[in-house]
Structure formats: C-alpha cells, structure tokens
C-alpha cells in the first residue's frame, strides 16, 4: 500500500502496528498544526491565537514537548517583531532571501520536487488556499499537509493505514531531506532570532517523529 499511486509498484507491502491512534494521531495532529503556524508568514496570519488554543494538546507525544516554550515565546512576542524577524530572514534580500523557506529553492530546485508534492496533495484531496497555491513547497504548507494526514488518521472511519503510510513517505521524501540543512542555515544566518529556535526544535521534532513512525511500520512478506 502506498501514499502515491505512481510509487505503488516500487515499494514493498508494509503494515502499521503498535499505534494508539486515539492518543498519538490527535497529539501529532496538534504538533504539526502548531509547527505550521510557527513557520507561516506572520504577514499572512497571526500565529499567536492558534498557538494559545493548542497549548498542551501535543503532550501525548514526548517529542512534542519543545513546543511548550516556543508557543509561550510567540504568544508573548509582538506581532510586528515576528514580522520583522521573519521578513529579514525568509523574504528580504537583494539576491533573494538570506535563507529560503521553500524546499524547491533551498535544495537547488531538485528536479520533480514540486511535482511530487502536488501528487501527494492531489491524491489525498488536500486543497491549497488560493494565496498559497503558488508555493506548494513552502515549509508551513508541508507541515500543514502532515497535520492534514494525521487528522485523516485520527478521524477516518475506514482503514487509517493509507494516511499512516503517507506520513512516513512524505516525511522521508521531503521534510527529512531538507529541513535539517535548512535549520542549520538559519542558525548560521539568524543568530538569536526566535526563528533560530523554531527551526532548530523543528529539525529535532521531524527527525524524532520520523524515527517514531518508522518504528511502527514493518515490511510484509508476500506469500
């Protein structure tokens, strides 16, 4: 079973086991929603109300604990400060932004990146808001899609496995491949910016969550 119908023939059959969906899917859903808000442009949305509402909702997964301090810091920071720090790091620059927050640009426009993202989105019926349609590879959008998949895992009345396998596939093919280097670039560029702390903690979360997911998936021998 595959998240992407174009990849079904190249992947072994896999089975998900040992997940307490009622607990972990909902908590991870809250985690990814919060990470999406933390990395969204504060010019497009004020992340503070959403973070305030979600505080504590991620506690069922140990690797979500770093969100406590980050949410508190964002909630206590003036929106104008967030806008200024975000713009100076991810948007402003004579030769482009100091650190691109889009996968396609951050990875040197690797062939097929945007197309693969769109295939994932289309296959699961994830519709981008009009103002974000131009950037399906924006980090906040990719994290929002993971939130969408975790919500699907928690809420579906049918088989949750397609949503579960899509999460690990999407993380492996996208988030794990570029966010660690992106976070390191932010740390080298931004110094004491709040976004340095956000991206460093996000890197740790993505790697930990990918490891947790992988530990609940095993190959199935074909008979």
C-alpha positions, 0 to 999 in steps of 0.5 A, spaced: 500 500 500 502 506 498 501 514 499 502 515 491 499 511 486 505 512 481 510 509 487 505 503 488 509 498 484 516 500 487 515 499 494 514 493 498 507 491 502 508 494 509 503 494 515 502 499 521 502 496 528 503 498 535 499 505 534 494 508 539 491 512 534 486 515 539 492 518 543 498 519 538 494 521 531 490 527 535 497 529 539 501 529 532 495 532 529 496 538 534 504 538 533 504 539 526 498 544 526 502 548 531 509 547 527 505 550 521 503 556 524 510 557 527 513 557 520 507 561 516 508 568 514 506 572 520 504 577 514 499 572 512 496 570 519 497 571 526 500 565 529 499 567 536 491 565 537 492 558 534 498 557 538 494 559 545 488 554 543 493 548 542 497 549 548 498 542 551 494 538 546 501 535 543 503 532 550 501 525 548 507 525 544 514 526 548 517 529 542 512 534 542 514 537 548 519 543 545 513 546 543 511 548 550 516 554 550 516 556 543 508 557 543 509 561 550 515 565 546 510 567 540 504 568 544 508 573 548 512 576 542 509 582 538 506 581 532 510 586 528 517 583 531 515 576 528 514 580 522 520 583 522 524 577 524 521 573 519 521 578 513 529 579 514 530 572 514 525 568 509 523 574 504 528 580 504 534 580 500 537 583 494 539 576 491 533 573 494 532 571 501 538 570 506 535 563 507 529 560 503 523 557 506 521 553 500 524 546 499 524 547 491 529 553 492 533 551 498 535 544 495 537 547 488 530 546 485 531 538 485 528 536 479 520 533 480 520 536 487 514 540 486 511 535 482 511 530 487 508 534 492 502 536 488 501 528 487 501 527 494 496 533 495 492 531 489 491 524 491 489 525 498 484 531 496 488 536 500 486 543 497 491 549 497 488 556 499 488 560 493 494 565 496 498 559 497 497 555 491 503 558 488 508 555 493 506 548 494 513 547 497 513 552 502 515 549 509 508 551 513 504 548 507 508 541 508 507 541 515 500 543 514 499 537 509 502 532 515 497 535 520 492 534 514 494 526 514 494 525 521 487 528 522 485 523 516 488 518 521 485 520 527 478 521 524 477 516 518 472 511 519 475 506 514 482 503 514 487 509 517 493 505 514 493 509 507 494 516 511 499 512 516 503 510 510 503 517 507 506 520 513 512 516 513 513 517 505 512 524 505 516 525 511 522 521 508 521 524 501 521 531 503 521 534 510 527 529 512 531 531 506 531 538 507 529 541 513 535 539 517 540 543 512 535 548 512 535 549 520 542 549 520 542 555 515 538 559 519 542 558 525 548 560 521 544 566 518 539 568 524 543 568 530 538 569 536 532 570 532 526 566 535 526 563 528 533 560 530 529 556 535 523 554 531 527 551 526 532 548 530 526 544 535 523 543 528 529 539 525 529 535 532 521 534 532 521 531 524 527 527 525 524 524 532 517 523 529 520 520 523 524 515 527 517 514 531 513 512 525 518 508 522 518 504 528 511 502 527 511 500 520 514 493 518 515 490 511 510 484 509 512 478 506 508 476 500 506 469 500 
